[in-house]
């Protein structure tokens, strides 16, 4: 993975309590990738994110941390695809430019990956910081989240491009919560029924009731099953939760299995295993 074997060291000054204002002792900060298997560092990441009111995203493929000389985590940030997310700075170290070091490093990682169109997810109070780095706001959830990009009209141009192929006649769309994508979802993409859980059944009931009122035809097709049992994402998540990764292989497409059996999926697997309940009732 890009940047995974790179460690950066930074000097900072922390004057002793009785030192004159113009004197201080040099101390080192270390910016380094954090392995998914580094339990101690991952625990610090969770603690720092929680301290700053941020819930760790289940979809992360790269995480870095800035550690002080005692290897206490002072700042962290992560990537997934071409996004930058889960940024946090210890409140005792805020104002020292640590967010700039983390963000700059993550942008370098993305550049090394070949990603030039970047999308940060950040807290509203950090939006101005990213604005100063050349990012523009796409959407905002007040007091919660700001979604940004590094192209002034990137998202709006994308939406405009979607309008160009529009033509008269019938069209169709699928809205699917594929978490993760299974053979059942692959079947649904071609057919269209989901009855694995009570929650999904309620979705179906509402669609059958409301869509015809909007002039949209709604058909319910039989659910995909193996050996008489429906294939559901809940079943796959439960197997992952219980450490039975091999059991999901016959239930998912090859691309899904390749991902979950690779090191890239380690943070997602760990997030699923940390959850108390992975079944959607």
C-alpha positions as CSV (number, residue, x, y, z in Angstrom):
1,X,0.0,0.0,0.0
2,X,1.2,3.4,-0.9
3,X,3.1,5.0,2.0
4,X,2.8,2.0,4.2
5,X,6.6,1.8,4.8
6,X,7.2,5.5,5.3
7,X,7.8,7.1,8.7
8,X,8.0,10.9,9.1
9,X,9.5,12.6,12.1
10,X,8.8,16.2,13.1
11,X,10.4,18.3,15.7
12,X,8.3,20.4,18.1
13,X,9.2,22.6,21.0
14,X,7.7,22.1,24.5
15,X,9.3,24.6,27.0
16,X,9.6,23.4,30.6
17,X,7.3,25.3,33.1
18,X,10.2,27.4,34.4
19,X,11.9,28.1,31.1
20,X,12.1,31.6,29.6
21,X,9.7,32.3,26.7
22,X,12.5,32.1,24.1
23,X,13.9,28.8,25.2
24,X,12.6,25.2,24.9
25,X,13.5,21.6,24.5
26,X,13.1,19.9,21.1
27,X,10.9,16.8,21.2
28,X,9.9,14.5,18.4
29,X,6.5,13.6,16.8
30,X,6.4,10.7,14.5
31,X,3.9,10.4,11.6
32,X,3.5,6.8,10.5
33,X,0.9,4.4,8.9
34,X,-1.0,2.3,11.4
35,X,-1.4,-1.3,10.6
36,X,-4.9,-2.9,10.9
37,X,-3.2,-5.5,13.2
38,X,-1.6,-3.0,15.5
39,X,-4.1,-3.5,18.4
40,X,-2.5,-0.9,20.7
41,X,-2.5,1.9,18.0
42,X,-5.9,1.0,16.8
43,X,-7.3,1.3,20.3
44,X,-5.7,4.8,20.5
45,X,-7.4,5.7,17.2
46,X,-10.8,4.6,18.5
47,X,-10.2,6.5,21.8
48,X,-9.2,9.7,20.0
49,X,-12.0,9.6,17.5
50,X,-14.5,9.0,20.4
51,X,-13.0,11.9,22.3
52,X,-13.6,14.2,19.4
53,X,-17.1,13.0,18.8
54,X,-16.3,11.0,15.7
55,X,-17.5,7.4,15.0
56,X,-14.9,5.3,13.2
57,X,-16.0,4.6,9.7
58,X,-16.2,0.9,8.9
59,X,-14.8,1.5,5.4
60,X,-11.1,2.4,5.8
61,X,-8.2,1.1,3.7
62,X,-5.4,3.3,5.1
63,X,-4.9,5.0,8.5
64,X,-2.1,7.0,9.8
65,X,-1.2,8.5,13.2
66,X,1.0,11.2,14.6
67,X,2.6,10.0,17.8
68,X,4.5,11.9,20.5
69,X,7.8,10.8,22.0
70,X,5.9,8.5,24.4
71,X,4.0,7.0,21.5
72,X,0.8,8.6,22.6
73,X,-1.5,9.3,19.6
74,X,-1.9,13.1,19.0
75,X,-3.6,13.1,15.6
76,X,-5.0,10.6,13.1
77,X,-6.7,10.4,9.7
78,X,-7.7,7.8,7.2
79,X,-8.6,7.1,3.6
80,X,-11.0,4.9,1.7
81,X,-10.9,4.9,-2.1
82,X,-10.4,8.5,-3.0
83,X,-11.9,9.9,0.2
84,X,-10.3,11.3,3.3
85,X,-12.1,10.7,6.5
86,X,-11.9,10.1,10.3
87,X,-9.6,13.1,11.0
88,X,-9.0,14.0,14.7
89,X,-6.5,15.9,16.7
90,X,-6.2,15.5,20.5
91,X,-7.7,18.5,22.2
92,X,-4.5,19.0,24.2
93,X,-2.5,19.4,21.0
94,X,-4.9,21.5,18.9
95,X,-3.5,24.7,17.5
96,X,-0.1,23.1,16.7
97,X,-0.7,22.5,13.0
98,X,-1.1,18.7,13.4
99,X,-4.2,18.6,11.2
100,X,-2.2,20.1,8.4
101,X,0.5,17.4,8.8
102,X,-2.1,14.6,8.7
103,X,-4.1,16.1,5.8
104,X,-0.9,16.7,3.7
105,X,0.3,13.2,4.3
106,X,-3.1,11.7,3.3
107,X,-3.1,13.8,0.1
108,X,0.4,12.5,-0.7
109,X,-0.9,8.9,-0.2
110,X,-3.8,9.5,-2.5
111,X,-1.5,11.1,-5.1
112,X,0.8,8.0,-4.9
113,X,-2.3,5.9,-5.5
114,X,-3.1,7.9,-8.6
115,X,-6.2,9.6,-7.1
116,X,-6.4,13.2,-8.1
117,X,-10.1,13.9,-7.4
118,X,-10.4,13.8,-3.6
119,X,-13.3,13.9,-1.3
120,X,-12.8,14.8,2.4
121,X,-15.5,14.0,5.0
122,X,-14.9,16.4,7.9
123,X,-16.4,18.1,10.9
124,X,-18.0,21.5,10.2
125,X,-15.3,23.3,12.3
126,X,-12.6,21.8,10.0
127,X,-14.3,22.8,6.7
128,X,-12.5,26.2,6.6
129,X,-9.2,24.4,7.0
130,X,-9.8,22.3,3.9
131,X,-11.2,25.3,2.1
132,X,-7.8,26.9,2.5
133,X,-6.2,23.8,1.0
134,X,-8.3,24.2,-2.2
135,X,-11.4,22.1,-1.4
136,X,-15.0,23.2,-2.0
137,X,-18.1,22.2,-0.1
138,X,-20.5,19.8,-1.8
139,X,-23.0,19.1,1.0
140,X,-23.4,19.7,4.8
141,X,-25.2,18.1,7.6
142,X,-25.5,20.9,10.2
143,X,-23.4,20.3,13.4
144,X,-22.3,17.0,12.1
145,X,-20.5,16.6,8.7
146,X,-19.2,18.5,5.6
147,X,-18.6,16.7,2.4
148,X,-16.0,18.4,0.1
149,X,-14.0,18.0,-3.0
150,X,-10.8,19.5,-4.6
151,X,-12.5,20.5,-7.8
152,X,-14.6,23.7,-7.9
153,X,-17.4,22.2,-10.1
154,X,-16.5,18.6,-10.0
155,X,-19.7,17.3,-8.4
156,X,-22.0,19.7,-10.2
157,X,-20.4,18.9,-13.6
158,X,-20.9,15.2,-12.8
159,X,-24.6,15.8,-12.2
160,X,-24.8,17.7,-15.4
161,X,-23.2,14.9,-17.3
162,X,-25.9,12.5,-16.0
163,X,-28.5,14.7,-17.7
164,X,-27.0,14.3,-21.1
165,X,-27.9,10.7,-21.9
166,X,-31.5,11.2,-20.6
167,X,-34.1,10.2,-23.2
168,X,-37.8,9.7,-23.5
169,X,-39.3,6.4,-22.5
170,X,-39.3,4.0,-19.6
171,X,-36.4,3.7,-17.2
172,X,-35.6,1.8,-14.1
173,X,-33.4,2.2,-11.0
174,X,-32.3,0.1,-8.1
175,X,-31.7,1.3,-4.5
176,X,-29.9,-1.4,-2.7
177,X,-28.4,-1.7,0.8
178,X,-25.7,-4.3,-0.1
179,X,-23.8,-4.6,3.1
180,X,-21.9,-6.7,1.9
181,X,-22.8,-7.5,-1.7
182,X,-24.0,-11.1,-1.9
183,X,-25.3,-13.5,-4.6
184,X,-28.7,-12.5,-3.3
185,X,-28.0,-8.9,-4.2
186,X,-26.7,-10.0,-7.6
187,X,-30.0,-11.8,-8.1
188,X,-32.0,-8.8,-6.9
189,X,-30.2,-6.6,-9.4
190,X,-31.8,-8.7,-12.1
191,X,-35.1,-9.5,-10.4
192,X,-36.0,-7.5,-7.3
193,X,-37.2,-8.9,-4.0
194,X,-35.7,-8.9,-0.5
195,X,-37.3,-10.7,2.4
196,X,-34.5,-11.6,4.7
197,X,-35.4,-9.4,7.6
198,X,-38.4,-7.7,9.2
199,X,-36.9,-4.3,8.3
200,X,-36.5,-5.2,4.7
201,X,-40.0,-6.7,4.6
202,X,-41.3,-3.3,5.8
203,X,-39.4,-1.6,2.9
204,X,-41.1,-3.9,0.5
205,X,-44.6,-3.3,1.9
206,X,-44.1,0.4,1.7
207,X,-42.8,0.3,-1.9
208,X,-45.7,-1.9,-3.0
209,X,-48.1,0.5,-1.4
210,X,-46.5,3.9,-2.4
211,X,-44.8,3.4,-5.8
212,X,-48.0,2.7,-7.8
213,X,-49.4,6.0,-6.4
214,X,-46.5,7.7,-8.1
215,X,-47.2,5.9,-11.4
216,X,-44.3,3.4,-10.9
217,X,-44.9,-0.3,-11.5
218,X,-43.6,-2.4,-8.6
219,X,-43.0,-6.2,-9.0
220,X,-41.9,-8.6,-6.3
221,X,-39.8,-11.5,-7.5
222,X,-38.8,-14.6,-5.6
223,X,-35.7,-14.3,-3.5
224,X,-32.5,-16.1,-4.4
225,X,-31.8,-19.2,-2.2
226,X,-29.1,-21.8,-1.9
227,X,-30.1,-25.3,-0.6
228,X,-33.5,-23.9,0.2
229,X,-32.2,-21.0,2.4
230,X,-32.4,-17.4,1.3
231,X,-29.0,-15.7,0.8
232,X,-28.9,-12.6,2.9
233,X,-26.3,-10.0,3.9
234,X,-27.3,-10.5,7.5
235,X,-26.2,-14.2,7.2
236,X,-22.8,-13.0,5.8
237,X,-22.3,-10.4,8.5
238,X,-23.1,-13.0,11.2
239,X,-20.5,-15.4,9.8
240,X,-17.9,-12.7,9.7
241,X,-18.9,-11.6,13.2
242,X,-18.3,-15.1,14.5
243,X,-15.0,-15.5,12.7
244,X,-16.3,-18.0,10.1
245,X,-15.0,-16.1,7.1
246,X,-14.7,-19.2,4.9
247,X,-18.5,-19.8,5.3
248,X,-19.3,-16.6,3.3
249,X,-17.5,-17.8,0.2
250,X,-20.4,-19.7,-1.4
251,X,-22.8,-16.8,-0.6
252,X,-21.0,-13.9,-2.3
253,X,-19.6,-13.1,-5.8
254,X,-16.0,-13.6,-6.5
255,X,-15.2,-9.9,-6.2
256,X,-16.7,-9.7,-2.7
257,X,-14.8,-12.8,-1.6
258,X,-11.5,-11.5,-3.0
259,X,-12.0,-8.3,-1.0
260,X,-12.9,-10.0,2.3
261,X,-10.1,-12.5,2.1
262,X,-7.5,-9.7,1.5
263,X,-5.7,-7.5,4.0
264,X,-7.6,-4.5,2.7
265,X,-10.7,-5.8,4.4
266,X,-9.1,-6.2,7.9
267,X,-10.6,-2.9,9.2
268,X,-14.1,-3.8,7.9
269,X,-13.9,-7.3,9.4
270,X,-12.8,-5.9,12.7
271,X,-15.6,-3.3,12.7
272,X,-18.2,-6.1,12.0
273,X,-16.7,-8.3,14.8
274,X,-16.8,-5.3,17.3
275,X,-20.6,-4.8,16.7
276,X,-22.9,-6.3,19.3
277,X,-25.6,-7.1,16.7
278,X,-25.1,-7.5,13.0
279,X,-28.6,-8.8,12.1
280,X,-31.2,-6.4,10.7
281,X,-34.5,-7.5,12.2
